[in-house]
């Protein structure tokens, strides 16, 4: 199985990972891009959904609550993200005054929750790792927000350094040392011709892959 996917910039919603159609059983991921004055309706269904503003500004409403002018940066390399969290069973209307690119992260849940606008000053910034694999990581959606299962952040890597080092896994229920988790990395580079290496392997060797990841790969 090819575990790497590539997003081709497209207006509207592009779903890249869907439960039952990829290796993941609990996570879904896609990208929304809208141009000047465009609108899109998104159904959360049985999932909690986090909309992470990668660039541009958008307005969100679910019929009861409106979050306007969400997103303050022109690219992911210009400060912390803003985000909107929406519970399950919501019809979300999204619009933009000029342009927006949004990462859409979702997972099924069995409980209700409350919508939330996560502002840039509420996003935690932490320096993880030690030299030479230090990276600045923001925690946008986690247990401090209204999310029940999702954890979402952004890692800013010094050129040539590692984003996920040392090698680690999340496939054994052995808390507090390890939990069973699914994980998606979506890569963006500055300049865009940059690239990285993503290793994916199992102890028994049944999976042993190395991918050259470029801009818009996950």
HUFEN-V246180 format. One record per run of one state. SS is the DSSP state (~ for helix, > for strand, _ for the rest). FROM is the first residue (numbers start at 1). LEN is the number of residues. If there is no record, write none. Layout:
[[SS;FROM;LEN] [SS;FROM;LEN]]
This chain:
[[_;1;5] [>;6;1] [_;7;5] [>;12;6] [_;18;10] [>;28;8] [_;36;3] [>;39;5] [_;44;3] [>;47;10] [_;57;1] [>;58;4] [_;62;4] [>;66;5] [_;71;12] [>;83;4] [_;87;4] [>;91;5] [_;96;3] [>;99;10] [_;109;7] [>;116;3] [_;119;1] [~;120;3] [_;123;1] [>;124;5] [_;129;6] [>;135;7] [_;142;10] [>;152;6] [_;158;16] [>;174;1] [_;175;3] [>;178;1] [_;179;16] [>;195;7] [_;202;6] [>;208;7] [_;215;2] [>;217;1] [_;218;1]]
